[in-house]
Amino acid sequence: MLKKIKILGCEFRVTRDVDTRKYLGYCCVNKQHIKVAKGIHPKQAQAALIHEVLEALNSMLRLGMPHRTIVALETGLNAVVQDNPKLLDLWRKK
């Protein structure tokens, strides 16, 4: 998994250390830190990371999206990424 990710020009640290009994992920915009649960399946970790990025965007852009909207967007975006593994290759330098 990534150790850092840029969101709207801000560099967020990404770590694997959340208590999986309660959350699969956590985002603190003020500290620019995203946590993803240890010991979960890589596809779950990917979904959690997408979810936390959406949470950060929601906060940073003051979108006011309810949590159910973020969950729906996470599900849709994760499905697109899973179904099209070469999707991001379009923008990679060769």
Secondary structure, DSSP 4 states (H G I P E B T S, - for coil): --SEEEETTEEEEEEEEE-TTT-SEEEETTTTEEEEETTS-HHHHHHHHHHHHHHHHHHHTT----HHHHHHHHHHHHHHHHH-TTGGGGGS--
